[in-house]
Amino acid sequence: MATRIDYYESLEVSRTASQDELKKAFRKQAMRYHPDRNPGDDAAEQKFKEINEAYEVLKDEQKRAAYDRYGHDAFEGGMGGMGGGFGGGFAGAGGLGDIFDQMFGDMMGGRRGGGRRTGADVQVQVEITLMEAFTGVTKDVEVRTRVTCEACHGSGSADPKAGSSTCPTCHGAGKVRAQQGFFLVERPCPTCHGSGRTVANPCKVCHGTGTEAKTETISIDIPAGVEDGTRIRMAGKGEAGGEGVQPGDLYVHISVLSHDIFQRDGSNIYCRVPLRMTQAALGTEVEVPVVDGGRSKVRIPAGTQTGETFRLRGKGFSVLRSSARGDMYIQVSVETPSHLTKRQRELLEEFEKEAGDDHAKGSPENSGFFAKVRDFFEGR
């Protein structure tokens, strides 16, 4: 049997990681190995499946506890006798299967034979710029999904009059339950493939499923203020489920690209502004860009040092679904010239001479640090 990688190693987290740390690690890994970002890369696709499997287990406290104690054996058949008390194979009507229905039916997607069946959910990733995240934007995205079969209008039957009948395996539920370790898990019915119905004369196009694969262009409205990693749910935009089955949902994962000038932190924006050392020493006024496309003037006082920050109230990012805005922070970086003309060098040498004379006289602006250095070398 092939060695299975540790779930914690898959997500690159410690075994004591919190749920927030697990979620952040999963998002990071999912973005890195998503098939849309790695077309044709089988290794990336396999890794993507591994991290999804790992997160599905670790995000559930009960499954995580079982995994911490028994490892992968917790989800395999046998469990060294641990699973025997639950019974093996598919859970049928009556007995322990019904007890699980009553206790865990809602948690596992609806009681057997009840609840709303849906088509599969679809997930896509959309990249937007920082400016688009600020203003909001509508993106047209091509989605490979399953739609209602045009040939049979979703019935799955080549003879519309014959129609369909209730699946004899799952009795219309679309799902069957099987023992896996000491968990009872649901899987799509192997006979009807989750539809809950079977047809005697399947449609030649969809082979009885009532759906066919198709690439659709879907317009996605991304609201202003959206953050990197946000997930948008579009109800009913997922895969069609065939006759009598509601379509699944479309989940849009937003990735906000980095910007050359601005760095975002929540609703606040940071912008690093370079200053000549003369501007920092004498004071000046600089004009800086604002994320909404405008400009703003910032007064820099004389004697400003590298790292000092100035705040522009209300010039930051818009808050999601709100008219409020964060602040913009200007971070100063004093630059030292690397190429001097002869005249510039003469002036700086003159400046340095006067500064040295002031230091010799005990100028309070310069003596503090050097006095400490002198005391250090003299062993005080």
N, C-alpha and C positions, 0 to 999 in steps of 0.2 A: 504494500500500500504506500502511495506517495505521502511524504511528510507534509503536513498542512502547517502553514505559517501561523504564528501566534497572532491573535486578533489585535492585541495591543501593539505589537510590532508593525502590523499592517498600517495602523493609524499613526504610528510613531508617537505614542503617548506612554506615560508610565501607568502601572497597574493601579495607582491611586488617583488617576486623573478624574476631575469632576465632570459632570454632564456638560457644562459650558466648554471645558477644554476638549472633550470628545467631539462636540459639535463643531468647534473651530477647526480642529484637526481634520475632521471628515470633509468639511467644505474646502479646505486647502488642498487635500489629496484629490478630491473629486474634480476640482477645477484643473488640476495638473494632469490627471489621467483620463479625462472625459474623452470618449471616442470622437466627438466633434472636433476636438483639438489635436487628436492623434489619428487621423484617417489612415486606415490600412496597417496600423501598428497593433499586431496581435498581442504583444506583451503588455502594452498599455491597456488594451481592452480587458485582459485577464486581471491586471492589477486593479482596474476599476471595479470589476466584479468582486474581487477580494475585499476591497475596502467597504463596499456596500454591504457585503455579508457580515463583515466585522462590526460595522456600525449598527446594523439591524439587531444584533445580539447585545452589544454593550450599552445601547441606549435604553434597553429594557432592564430594570433593576433585578427582576426575578431571573431572567435569562443570564444576566451578567453574573449574578451570584452562583448560578449553576455552572457557568463556564469557569469561574474562578476556582471552583471546588473540583470539577471533574474534567475541565478542558473540553476538547472537541467531542469526547465520549458522551457528554451531556446531551448531544444532539444526534447521536448515532443509535442504531438499534442495539439492544442488548443491555448496555450499561452495567455489565457484570451482575445482572439480576436486578438492578435498580428499577428497570422498566417493567418488570413482570407484574407488579401490582396493578398496572394500568390496563393490561390486556394488550394483545398485539393486533396488527392488521388494521383494516378500516373499521371505523366506529359505526355500527349499525343502529337501527332503531331499538329503543329500550335499553335497560341496564345502564352501564357506566357512561355510554355515549350520551344518553339523555341527561344524566347528571351534569356532564361537562357543558351541555347546551344551556342548562339552566344557570350554571355558575359563571361561565365564561363566554356565553353566546354573543353578547353585545361587544365584548372586547375583541372577539375574533372575526367580527364582520357580519354579525346578524345570526339569529338562530337558524338552525337547519330548516330549510324549506321556507324561511321568512326573510324579511328585509328586502332592500332594493339592490338588484343585481345591476352591475354596470360594466361597460367596456373598460379596457385597460387605460390607465393614465399614461400620458405622454410627457416627457421632460425635454426641454430645450434650453440652451444657454445662449444669451444675447449679450454682446459687448456694446457698451455705449461710452461716449466721451464724458469727461467731467462736466463740460458745459451742457450736454444733453441731460445729464443727471440733475443739473441745476434748474433748467427750464422745463423739463419733462419732454417727452418725444414719443412719436408713434413709429414703430418699426414693423416692416413687413418681413416675416420670417417664413421660410419654406420648411414645412414639417412633414416628415414621412410618417404616415399614419394609416389607419384602416377606416374606410368609409362604407356606408350602406351600398351593397351590391346593386348596380343599376339593372342587371339582367333579371334578377328575381325580386327586386325592391325590398331586399332584406329578409325575405321569407326563408331563403336557403333551399327552396324546392324548385325543381324544373317544371313542376306542375302546380301552378298557383291554387288550383281547386283542391289538390290533395292536402296542402298545408303541412303542418308539422304535428308531432305528438310529444307528450312528456317523456323525457329521457328515462329509461328503465333502470339505469345505474344510480343516478343521483336523485331520482324522483322529482326533477324540476328545480333542484337547489342550485345546480351548476357547479357544486363543489362536493368533494368527498374528504373525509377526515382519516388521517392515519397516525399511528403511534410513531414518534421519533424521540428516542431516549425516554425521558419522562414527561415530554410535552406532547400534546395532541395538536397536530397542525392540519390546516386546510390546504387542499390543492385543487386546481381546476379538474373537473370531471374528465377522465380520459376518453369517455364515449362521446359526449356532446361538446367537449372543449370549453365548458363553462357557460354555454348558452341555456342549458336546462331543457332543450328541445332536440328532437331528432327528426330527420325526414327520410321517407322511403325512397324518393327519387331526387337525389341531390342536384343542385344547380351545377351546370358544367363550368361556370365561371368561378364561383366562390366555393365549390365543393361542399355545399351544405352549410357553410358558416354564416352566410347572410352578409358577409363583409368582404371587401377587396382592398388590397394595398394601393395607396395613392399618395402622391406628393401634393400637399395643399399649401397655398400662401395665406397666412393668417396675420392680420394686423393686430399688433400688441400696443396698447396704450400704457406707457411707462410714466408714472406720476412724477412731478417735480419733487426733489428732495430725496429720491431713492438712494440707498446706500449700496456699496459693493457687497454682494452675497445675499441681497434681498431675493425672496422667492414670491412670485406673483401667481395666483391660482386663477385660471380661466375655466369656470364650470362648464361642462358639456362640450369642451373643445378637444377632448381626447379621442380615443378610438371608439368607433361604433361597436356595439355589442351584438348586433343581429336583431332578429324579430323580437319585440317585446322587451328589449334590454336598453336601458338608458346608456348614452355614451359616457366615457370616462372624462376626466379633467385634464387640462393642459397646465403643466407647471413650468413657469419661465424663471430661470435662474439668471439674475442680473450680475454682470461683471463690469465694473467701472474702470476704465483705463486710466493710467497715471497721466499727470499733466506736467508740462515742462516748467511751469511757473508756480502753480498752486499745489499745496498739499492739504488734504482734507482730514479733519479729525472731528467726526460727528457733524455738527452744524457749523463748526468754526473752520476758517481757512487761514493757512499760513503762507506767507510769501517772503522769501529771503531777498533783501535789497543790498547790493554792493555799494559802498561809498569809498571815495578817495580819502586818504588819511587827512588831507587838508579840509575836506568837507566835514569830516567827523570832528576835527579839532576846532574849526571856526564856526560850525553850525551851518545849516543850509535848509532848503525846502525842496523835496523831491515829489515827483508825480508818479503814482503807482497805478497799475491796472487793477480793476475790481472784477470779481467773478461774473457780475451781471453785464459786463462789456463796457462799463463806464470807467472813469478815472477819478482819482482822489489825491489831494495834496496832503503831504505829511511834513510837519515842521520838525527838523532834527536839531536839537539844542547843541551848543558848543560843548566839546568834551565827551561826545558820545563814544562808547566803547563797543567792540564786537560782542554780539550776543544780546545787546539791549533790545527790548521789544516795545512796540507802540501799537495800541489798539484802536481800530476803527469800528465803532459800534454799529451794528446792523448792516455791516458790509460783507457778512459771511454767507453761508449756504442757507437756502430756504429749507424750512423744516417740513418733513413729509406731511401732506394733507393739512397744512397750516399756512397762515400768512406771516408767521414769525420768521425771523432770520437770525442766524448766529452772528459772530463778530469776525473781523479779519485782523490778523496779527502780522505786523511788519517786523521782521527780524533783521537787524543790521549786521553787515559783515564788512569790516574795514579792510580794504585791500592795500597791500604794499606794492608800489611800482617796481617792476623788474627791469625796465629799460629807462635810463635817465639821460637827458641831454646834459651837455657840459654846464649850462647855466643852472639847471635844476640841481645838479650835484653840488655846485658851489653854494647855492642857497641852503641846501640841506646840511652841508658841512658847517655853514655859518650858524644855522639853527642848533646843531649838535654841540657846537662850541659854547654857545650861550647856555644851553641846557646843562652842559657839564659844569660851567661856572656856577650856575644856580645850585647844582648838587653839592659842589664843594662848599658853598656858603650855607649848606644845611637847609635847602629848600624843602618845605614840608611836603611838596608834591612828589619829591623823588627820594627823600632820605629814609622813609619808613622801611621799605623792602631791603635796601642796601645796608641799613643799620642792623637789621636782623641777620643778614648774611655775614656782616663783620663779626657780630656776636657769636654766630655759629662757628666760624673758623677760629675765633679766639677762645672757644670752649666755655662761653658764659652760659 
